[in-house]
Amino acid sequence: MSEERFDAIVVGAGPAGSVAAYCMAKAGLEVLLIERGNTPGAKNMTGGRLYGHSLHKIIPNFWEEAPIERKVLRETVTFMTKESEVSLDVKSEKWNDAPSFTVLRSEFDAWLAGKAEEAGAMVAAGVRVDELIKENGKVIGVRCDEDEMQANVVIAADGVNPLLAQRAGIRSELLPKHVATGAKEVIELPKQVIEDRFNLTEDTGAAQLFVGECTRGLQGGGFLYTNKNSISLGLVITAEEFAHSQYSIVDLMEEFKMHPAIRPLIEGGKVVEYSGHLVPEGGLGMMPPLVHDGLLIVGDAAGLVLNTGYMVRGMDLAIASGEAAAKAVIAAKEAEDYSKQGLSLYQKELDNSFVMQDLKTYSKAPAFMENKRIFGLYPSLVEDMMVNLFKVDGVPAKPLLKEAVGTIKHYGGLMQLARDAWKGVSSL
């Protein structure tokens, strides 16, 4: 294998890497897809939510053959305090027009890498890439232990902690404020129990995001996704917050599971998987240059994740970046130009797609999420307002507006709330 030269070597068999390999192999290119895990997906972890539009464009109706878990037709955002929860809950068949799914990455990623292999890509699992090989400033391949493999282009899809680009001096180390620490448990429950507890039909699923007490007021939140026979439950908290706190993510996970809003949903369940992961959350502020001589950077390695507070997206952006990278390599092969200029179509494709446009639309969201009142103060404000709204205790009732204004004054005043609300609206 060390004597072969490929049109492209893709490092990392997550959604971005496998889609890039799939698209290039379908176009007839010689492609090597390298995965550090023993199998594709073995080391990949996310909450498990896939917005299907970008993959549907590449593999129409992929859900008919892919190992998806459930189609999400119920969305819930929950504010948590120590004793209460206040939720906005939406259930709609209209999301069938643009379906999203819960997935288990070990199964889904293996399937997607298999599609790349079916298309003609060579898949090498259990192989660790140590560094990029450069010649006269141009990337010409990768080094794996003592083996060297050369290619016209390398696509770095090696995840949120992009060691290849860092070791090559292409990007600096990640800043704590740009990444979050994620922890997830997969909790096994009977299929019928899940459907009864979440009011679901056989194939439909639910997604729920939490803010407030689940992170003890730290910047971050919780998530819950229903699978066929399990629930994915986890927390995501910015690394910078952890650096200045006394909490451990393990302890916070245990407290989260015991909260009155969560405990009944997972009662009787068995933890069958526990995993941890870094999540890129800096948006455009953490994005490195994506196009280099002989090198393209895609997916999490490029910082392509959106967290708006009520929605977290990563896989659909990663998949679109893999497709855009493949188009650039195919065009470069036709022109026999693998320089930065010859690969510049990648950046153009991203700029013209929803990827960069959505990142620009929500470019202020990361800074807005640094407002600690969102995670500590406002969940309690929402709790008090809703508890008082439905409270009947024999005390003469106040007019609704007067009651609301009194509660808001207790939590910093109307002007502070209005300023935060304006910043939130303008950032989203």
C-alpha positions as CSV (number, residue, x, y, z in Angstrom):
1,M,0.0,0.0,0.0
2,S,2.9,2.4,0.7
3,E,4.0,2.1,-3.0
4,E,0.5,3.2,-4.3
5,R,-0.4,6.8,-5.1
6,F,-4.0,7.8,-4.8
7,D,-6.0,10.6,-6.2
8,A,-7.2,11.4,-2.7
9,I,-6.6,10.1,0.8
10,V,-9.4,10.9,3.3
11,V,-8.5,10.8,7.0
12,G,-11.5,10.0,9.2
13,A,-14.5,7.9,8.3
14,G,-17.1,10.1,9.9
15,P,-20.0,11.6,7.8
16,A,-17.8,14.2,6.2
17,G,-14.9,11.8,5.3
18,S,-17.2,9.0,4.1
19,V,-19.3,11.2,1.9
20,A,-16.2,12.8,0.4
21,A,-14.8,9.3,-0.3
22,Y,-18.2,8.1,-1.7
23,C,-18.6,11.0,-4.1
24,M,-15.0,10.8,-5.4
25,A,-15.1,7.1,-5.8
26,K,-18.4,7.3,-7.8
27,A,-16.6,9.7,-10.1
28,G,-13.9,7.1,-10.8
29,L,-11.1,8.5,-8.6
30,E,-8.7,6.3,-6.7
31,V,-9.6,6.9,-3.1
32,L,-8.2,5.7,0.2
33,L,-10.4,6.2,3.3
34,I,-8.4,5.8,6.6
35,E,-10.2,5.3,9.9
36,R,-8.4,5.2,13.3
37,G,-11.1,3.1,14.9
38,N,-11.2,-0.7,14.4
39,T,-14.3,-0.1,12.4
40,P,-15.9,3.1,11.0
41,G,-18.0,4.7,13.7
42,A,-16.3,2.8,16.6
43,K,-14.8,6.0,18.0
44,N,-17.4,8.5,16.8
45,M,-19.8,10.0,19.2
46,T,-22.5,12.7,18.9
47,G,-25.8,13.1,20.6
48,G,-27.2,11.3,17.6
49,R,-29.3,13.7,15.6
50,L,-29.1,13.8,11.8
51,Y,-30.9,16.4,9.7
52,G,-31.3,14.5,6.5
53,H,-31.5,17.1,3.8
54,S,-27.8,17.1,2.8
55,L,-27.4,13.3,2.6
56,H,-30.8,13.0,0.8
57,K,-29.3,15.2,-1.9
58,I,-26.4,12.7,-2.4
59,I,-28.2,9.4,-1.7
60,P,-31.9,10.0,-2.3
61,N,-34.2,8.5,0.3
62,F,-31.1,7.1,2.2
63,W,-33.3,6.3,5.2
64,E,-34.9,3.4,3.3
65,E,-31.6,1.5,3.6
66,A,-29.6,3.3,6.3
67,P,-29.6,2.1,9.9
68,I,-31.6,5.1,11.2
69,E,-33.4,4.8,14.5
70,R,-36.4,7.1,14.5
71,K,-37.8,10.0,12.5
72,V,-38.1,13.0,14.8
73,L,-41.6,14.5,14.7
74,R,-41.6,15.9,18.3
75,E,-39.3,18.7,19.5
76,T,-39.1,20.0,23.1
77,V,-37.1,22.7,24.7
78,T,-37.1,22.5,28.5
79,F,-36.0,25.0,31.2
80,M,-35.0,23.2,34.4
81,T,-34.6,24.3,38.0
82,K,-34.0,22.0,40.9
83,E,-37.6,21.1,41.4
84,S,-39.4,22.1,38.2
85,E,-39.4,22.0,34.4
86,V,-41.1,24.3,31.9
87,S,-41.3,23.1,28.3
88,L,-42.2,24.2,24.9
89,D,-43.4,21.1,23.1
90,V,-44.2,20.8,19.4
91,K,-45.3,17.7,17.6
92,S,-45.9,18.0,13.8
93,E,-46.2,15.8,10.7
94,K,-45.0,18.8,8.7
95,W,-41.4,17.8,9.4
96,N,-41.9,14.9,7.1
97,D,-41.1,17.3,4.3
98,A,-37.6,17.8,5.6
99,P,-37.0,14.7,7.8
100,S,-34.5,14.4,10.6
101,F,-33.5,11.2,12.4
102,T,-32.0,9.9,15.5
103,V,-29.0,7.6,14.8
104,L,-26.4,5.5,16.6
105,R,-23.1,6.5,15.1
106,S,-21.4,3.1,15.4
107,E,-24.0,1.7,13.1
108,F,-24.7,4.7,10.9
109,D,-21.1,5.6,10.2
110,A,-20.2,2.0,9.4
111,W,-23.1,1.9,6.8
112,L,-21.9,5.2,5.2
113,A,-18.3,4.1,5.0
114,G,-19.7,0.8,3.4
115,K,-21.4,2.9,0.8
116,A,-18.0,4.6,0.0
117,E,-16.4,1.1,-0.3
118,E,-19.2,-0.1,-2.6
119,A,-18.6,2.9,-4.8
120,G,-14.9,1.8,-5.2
121,A,-13.1,3.5,-2.3
122,M,-10.5,1.5,-0.4
123,V,-11.3,1.5,3.4
124,A,-8.5,1.0,5.9
125,A,-9.7,0.8,9.5
126,G,-7.6,0.5,12.6
127,V,-4.9,2.7,11.1
128,R,-3.7,5.8,12.8
129,V,-2.3,8.7,10.7
130,D,0.6,10.3,12.5
131,E,1.3,13.3,10.3
132,L,0.9,14.9,6.9
133,I,3.8,14.6,4.4
134,K,4.8,17.9,2.8
135,E,7.1,18.6,-0.1
136,N,8.0,22.2,-1.0
137,G,5.1,23.4,1.2
138,K,2.6,21.1,-0.5
139,V,0.8,18.2,1.2
140,I,1.6,15.0,-0.8
141,G,0.4,12.3,1.5
142,V,0.3,10.9,5.0
143,R,2.6,8.9,7.3
144,C,1.2,6.1,9.4
145,D,3.9,4.8,11.7
146,E,6.6,3.7,9.3
147,D,4.4,3.6,6.2
148,E,4.0,6.5,3.8
149,M,1.1,6.8,1.4
150,Q,1.0,9.5,-1.2
151,A,-1.9,11.3,-2.9
152,N,-2.6,14.3,-5.0
153,V,-4.9,15.6,-2.3
154,V,-5.5,14.8,1.4
155,I,-8.8,15.5,2.9
156,A,-8.6,16.0,6.7
157,A,-11.8,14.7,8.3
158,D,-10.1,13.8,11.6
159,G,-12.6,15.5,13.9
160,V,-12.8,18.4,16.4
161,N,-9.3,18.0,17.7
162,P,-7.5,18.2,14.3
163,L,-4.0,17.0,15.2
164,L,-2.9,16.6,11.6
165,A,-3.5,20.3,10.8
166,Q,-1.9,21.3,14.2
167,R,1.2,19.2,13.7
168,A,1.6,20.6,10.2
169,G,1.4,24.2,11.5
170,I,-1.7,24.9,9.6
171,R,-3.9,25.8,12.6
172,S,-3.3,26.7,16.2
173,E,-4.5,24.7,19.2
174,L,-8.2,25.0,20.1
175,L,-9.2,27.7,22.6
176,P,-11.3,26.4,25.6
177,K,-14.2,28.9,24.7
178,H,-14.4,27.3,21.2
179,V,-15.1,23.7,22.3
180,A,-17.5,22.0,24.7
181,T,-17.1,18.8,26.6
182,G,-19.8,16.3,25.8
183,A,-20.9,13.2,27.7
184,K,-23.5,10.7,26.6
185,E,-25.1,7.6,27.9
186,V,-27.1,5.2,25.8
187,I,-29.8,3.7,28.0
188,E,-31.6,0.6,26.9
189,L,-35.3,0.3,27.2
190,P,-38.0,-1.8,25.6
191,K,-39.4,-0.3,22.4
192,Q,-42.9,-0.2,23.6
193,V,-41.9,1.5,26.8
194,I,-40.2,4.3,24.8
195,E,-43.2,4.8,22.6
196,D,-45.6,4.9,25.6
197,R,-43.5,7.3,27.6
198,F,-43.0,9.7,24.8
199,N,-46.3,9.3,23.1
200,L,-44.7,8.0,19.9
201,T,-45.8,5.6,17.1
202,E,-43.7,2.7,15.9
203,D,-41.2,4.7,13.8
204,T,-41.5,8.3,15.1
205,G,-39.1,9.8,17.6
206,A,-38.6,12.7,20.0
207,A,-35.8,15.2,20.6
208,Q,-35.5,17.3,23.7
209,L,-33.0,20.0,24.7
210,F,-32.6,21.2,28.3
211,V,-31.1,24.3,29.8
212,G,-30.6,25.4,33.4
213,E,-30.1,23.1,36.4
214,C,-28.8,20.2,34.3
215,T,-25.5,22.1,34.0
216,R,-25.7,23.9,37.4
217,G,-26.0,27.2,35.5
218,L,-22.8,26.6,33.5
219,Q,-22.8,27.5,29.8
220,G,-24.2,24.4,28.0
221,G,-27.2,22.1,28.1
222,G,-28.6,18.6,28.1
223,F,-30.2,16.5,25.3
224,L,-32.4,13.5,25.0
225,Y,-33.1,11.5,21.8
226,T,-35.2,8.5,21.5
227,N,-33.9,5.5,19.5
228,K,-35.7,2.3,18.7
229,N,-34.7,0.4,21.8
230,S,-32.8,3.0,23.8
231,I,-32.5,6.6,24.8
232,S,-29.4,8.8,24.1
233,L,-29.0,11.1,27.1
234,G,-26.2,13.6,27.6
235,L,-24.7,16.9,28.5
236,V,-22.6,19.4,26.6
237,I,-20.7,22.1,28.6
238,T,-18.1,24.6,27.3
239,A,-14.5,23.6,28.2
240,E,-13.8,27.1,29.5
241,E,-16.7,26.9,32.0
242,F,-15.3,23.6,33.4
243,A,-11.9,25.1,33.8
244,H,-13.3,27.5,36.4
245,S,-15.8,25.3,38.1
246,Q,-15.8,22.6,40.9
247,Y,-18.0,20.2,39.0
248,S,-17.1,17.0,37.0
249,I,-19.2,16.0,34.0
250,V,-19.6,12.5,35.5
251,D,-21.3,14.0,38.7
252,L,-23.4,16.4,36.6
253,M,-24.6,13.4,34.5
254,E,-25.7,11.5,37.6
255,E,-27.6,14.6,38.9
256,F,-29.2,15.1,35.5
257,K,-30.5,11.5,35.5
258,M,-32.0,11.9,38.9
259,H,-33.9,15.1,38.1
260,P,-37.7,14.8,38.4
261,A,-37.9,15.7,34.7
262,I,-35.6,12.9,33.6
263,R,-35.9,10.1,36.2
264,P,-39.3,8.8,35.1
265,L,-38.3,8.8,31.4
266,I,-35.3,6.4,32.0
267,E,-36.7,4.4,34.9
268,G,-35.9,0.7,34.5
269,G,-33.3,1.4,31.8
270,K,-29.9,-0.2,31.5
271,V,-26.8,1.9,30.5
272,V,-25.2,0.0,27.6
273,E,-22.8,2.7,26.4
274,Y,-21.0,5.7,27.9
275,S,-18.9,8.1,25.8
276,G,-17.2,11.5,25.9
277,H,-16.4,13.9,23.1
278,L,-15.2,17.4,22.3
279,V,-17.7,19.5,20.4
280,P,-16.7,22.5,18.2
281,E,-19.0,25.5,19.1
282,G,-17.0,28.5,18.1
283,G,-18.6,28.9,14.7
284,L,-16.8,31.2,12.3
285,G,-14.6,32.4,15.1
286,M,-12.8,29.0,15.3
287,M,-12.7,28.2,11.6
288,P,-9.2,27.8,10.1
289,P,-8.3,28.3,6.5
290,L,-9.9,25.3,4.8
291,V,-8.0,25.2,1.5
292,H,-4.2,24.6,1.2
293,D,-1.8,23.2,-1.4
294,G,-2.8,19.5,-1.6
295,L,-5.1,19.7,1.5
296,L,-8.8,20.3,2.3
297,I,-10.3,20.4,5.8
298,V,-13.9,19.3,6.3
299,G,-16.5,18.5,9.0
300,D,-15.7,19.0,12.7
301,A,-12.0,19.6,11.8
302,A,-13.2,22.7,10.0
303,G,-15.4,23.7,13.0
304,L,-18.6,23.2,11.1
305,V,-21.1,22.9,14.0
306,L,-24.1,25.2,14.8
307,N,-25.5,25.6,18.3
308,T,-28.3,28.1,18.4
309,G,-29.4,27.2,21.9
310,Y,-32.6,25.5,20.7
311,M,-31.0,23.4,18.0
312,V,-27.6,21.7,17.5
313,R,-26.5,20.8,14.0
314,G,-23.2,19.2,12.9
315,M,-23.7,16.1,10.7
316,D,-25.7,17.9,7.9
317,L,-22.9,20.5,7.7
318,A,-20.2,17.8,7.7
319,I,-21.9,15.9,4.9
320,A,-22.3,19.0,2.7
321,S,-18.6,19.8,3.3
322,G,-17.6,16.3,2.3
323,E,-19.6,16.6,-0.9
324,A,-18.1,20.1,-1.6
325,A,-14.6,18.8,-1.1
326,A,-15.2,15.9,-3.4
327,K,-16.4,18.3,-6.2
328,A,-13.2,20.3,-5.7
329,V,-10.9,17.3,-6.0
330,I,-12.7,16.0,-9.1
331,A,-12.3,19.4,-10.7
332,A,-8.7,19.6,-9.7
333,K,-8.0,16.2,-11.3
334,E,-9.6,17.3,-14.5
335,A,-7.3,20.4,-14.5
336,E,-4.3,18.5,-13.1
337,D,-3.9,21.3,-10.6
338,Y,-3.9,20.4,-6.9
339,S,-2.6,23.7,-5.6
340,K,-4.5,26.0,-3.3
341,Q,-5.9,27.8,-6.4
342,G,-6.7,24.5,-8.1
343,L,-8.7,23.3,-5.0
344,S,-10.4,26.7,-4.4
345,L,-13.8,25.4,-5.7
346,Y,-14.2,23.8,-2.2
347,Q,-14.5,27.2,-0.5
348,K,-16.7,28.5,-3.3
349,E,-19.1,25.6,-2.9
350,L,-19.3,26.1,0.8
351,D,-19.8,29.8,0.4
352,N,-22.7,29.3,-2.0
353,S,-24.3,26.6,0.2
354,F,-26.4,26.6,3.3
355,V,-23.2,25.7,5.3
356,M,-21.5,29.1,5.2
357,Q,-24.7,31.0,4.9
358,D,-26.1,29.5,8.1
359,L,-22.9,29.9,9.9
360,K,-22.9,33.6,9.0
361,T,-26.6,34.0,9.9
362,Y,-25.9,32.6,13.4
363,S,-22.4,34.1,13.7
364,K,-23.3,36.1,16.9
365,A,-24.8,33.0,18.6
366,P,-21.6,31.8,20.3
367,A,-21.0,35.2,21.9
368,F,-24.7,35.5,23.0
369,M,-24.4,32.0,24.6
370,E,-21.7,33.4,26.9
371,N,-24.5,35.3,28.8
372,K,-24.6,33.4,32.1
373,R,-28.2,34.6,32.8
374,I,-29.5,32.3,30.1
375,F,-28.3,29.2,32.0
376,G,-28.8,30.3,35.6
377,L,-31.2,33.2,36.1
378,Y,-33.8,32.8,33.3
379,P,-34.8,29.2,33.9
380,S,-35.8,30.3,37.4
381,L,-37.6,33.3,36.1
382,V,-39.6,31.1,33.7
383,E,-40.3,28.7,36.5
384,D,-41.7,31.4,38.8
385,M,-43.8,33.0,36.1
386,M,-45.4,29.7,35.1
387,V,-45.9,28.4,38.7
388,N,-47.5,31.6,39.8
389,L,-49.7,31.6,36.7
390,F,-51.4,28.3,37.7
391,K,-51.2,28.7,41.4
392,V,-54.5,28.9,43.4
393,D,-54.0,29.3,47.1
394,G,-56.7,31.5,48.4
395,V,-54.6,34.7,48.2
396,P,-56.3,37.4,46.1
397,A,-55.0,37.1,42.6
398,K,-53.1,40.0,41.0
399,P,-53.7,41.0,37.4
400,L,-51.5,38.9,35.0
401,L,-49.4,41.9,33.8
402,K,-48.7,43.1,37.4
403,E,-47.7,39.6,38.5
404,A,-45.4,39.2,35.5
405,V,-43.7,42.6,36.0
406,G,-43.2,41.8,39.7
407,T,-41.5,38.5,38.9
408,I,-39.3,40.1,36.3
409,K,-38.2,42.9,38.7
410,H,-37.1,40.2,41.1
411,Y,-34.8,38.8,38.4
412,G,-33.0,41.9,37.3
413,G,-35.7,44.1,35.9
414,L,-37.5,44.6,32.7
415,M,-34.7,46.6,31.0
416,Q,-32.1,43.8,31.6
417,L,-34.6,41.3,30.2
418,A,-35.3,43.5,27.2
419,R,-31.6,43.9,26.5
420,D,-30.9,40.2,26.7
421,A,-34.0,39.4,24.6
422,W,-32.9,41.9,21.9
423,K,-29.4,40.4,21.8
424,G,-30.9,36.9,21.5
425,V,-33.2,37.9,18.7
426,S,-30.5,39.7,16.8
427,S,-28.0,36.8,17.2
428,L,-30.5,34.3,15.9
